[in-house]
Amino acid sequence: MSDNLLDPIYHVVRDREGREYPLRVDGDGGLFIVKVLQQGCKIGNVQWVFHPPGQMCLGDLIIDDAVVHTPQNLAIALLQLVFKPQPVDYRRRGLGTELLRFAIAQARRRGARRIYGSLMQEDIVRNPNLVDWYKKHGFHIVPPTSENVPGAVMGISMDLK
């Protein structure tokens, strides 16, 4: 695979059971959106922007919990009309951790000195372990400041060596 971050398919991550998932990286040098794919369908994503210079502002990091995959052929599509497919939950497979590691690696690659982001109340309600998860990955939980999005209840911050 290519070494260029802007190549559409740049990297493959594995879940805890070793299944491979390609990442699709979209970005123009400003906003980057990295999608985790399964069977050509987006099952999660992370966003970031390098702002101000030397810092990465981490946006939403989401792994979907109710993905219904698009049928691969007509026969499967017809079967799905009769037998409704069950949504697939991709959370708790280690994919969020892999997306976060990918973002941290890209921050280091770009020479960022710090990563920061915002936590919203609805994120914490939806995932009560979110604060501990960020701490486990080396982030400090800080009170929200003017650099956080309006309505943030906490900030996250990581100094890079």
N, C-alpha and C positions, 0 to 999 in steps of 0.2 A: 504494500500500500504506500501511497505517497506520503511525504513528510509535510505537505502543505495543509495548514489548518483549513483553508477555504475550499479544499476539494470536497465535493458533496458527500461522499462517503469516505471518512477519514480513519475511523477507528472502530474496533469491535470490543464490546465489553462482555463479560460473562456474569451470570447470576451465581448464586451460591451452589447450584447443582451443576454448574459448568456449561449451561446452555448459552449459546452465543447470540448477541444482539448487535446489529450494526448501529452506529451513530451517524446521523446526518447533521452536518454542521452548515449552518447558513449564517453569513455575516458579511458585512461590507467594511470592516475595520472599525465600526462603531458598535452597534448592537449585535451580539452573537446569540443565536438560538441553536441549541444542540438537542436534537430529538433522538430518542431511543426507539428503534423500530422492531416490529415482529410481524412477519408475513406482510411486509410493506405498509403496515399500519403503525401510526404513532402511538406509543404506549406510555410515553413520559417525555419530559423536557426540562432543560435548565436554560436560563437566560442570564447574560451579563453584559456589562458595558465597562470600558476602561475610562473611569471619570472620578475624580480629576486625574490628570496624568500621574502614573505611578501607583494607581489604586484601581482595584476591580470592585465594582458595585454588583453584587450578586442579586439577581432578581428571583422570580419564581423557580422553584425546583419541585416538580410534580411527577409522581408516578401514578398512573391511572388505576382505578379500582373497579372499573366496569367497562372493559373493552369488548365490543362485539366485532369480530373480524369479518372483513368483506370476503364473500365467497371467491374462491380461486377459479371456479368454472361454473357453467350453467347447471350441471347436475347438482352440485352442492347448493347453489342458489335455490333451485326448485325444492330440494329437501328442507331448506331452511324456511320455506313458506309453510310447510306442514309442521316441522319440528323446530320450534324457536330455539336458536342457539343461546346458551347460557353465557352471560358476560364473564370475562376472565379478569381476576384481580391480580395485578402484577406487583402489588406492594409486598413488602417484607421478603423480597427475594435478593436484596443487596443491590438493586439497580440504582436506587437513590444515592447510595454510597459511591457507586462507580461514577455516576454523573458528577457528584461533588469532587471526587478525586480528579476527574478529568478537568473540571473548572480550575481547581487549585494548580494543577500541572500547567494549564495554559496561562494562569496568572504569573507563575514563576518563569515560564518561557518568555513572557513579554516583559519581565523585569519588574513586575509590580511589587511594591513593598508591603501592601496591605490589601486584604479583602474585607468588605463590609456588606451588610444587608439589613433588612428589616423583617421583623416577625409581627404578623397581625394576629389579633385575638382569634379570628375564625380559623387561622392555620393551626393555632395551638389547641383550639377546641376539637378540630378535626383529627389532629394527631397529638395527643397529650404527651407523647415521648419526644416531641420535636426539639425542645430546649436541651434535653439530655443528649439527644442525637448530635446536635451541633457541638456541644461540649466535648463529647466523645471524639469528635473529629478535629479538636484543637481550637475551636472558636471560643471566644469569651462572650458572655451575655452581658450587655451593657444597657443602661437606660437610653431611651430614644433621644436623639439630638436632631438638629436641623438637617443633617445629611440623610436622615431616614425619611421614608415616605410618610405623608400625613396619615395619622391614625395608627401608626406603628406603636405597639405596646412594649417592644424590646428591640434592641439592636444586636447584631452579631458582628464580631470583629476578629480578625486573625492577622497577626503580624507575620510576614514571611521573612525568612532568613536570607 
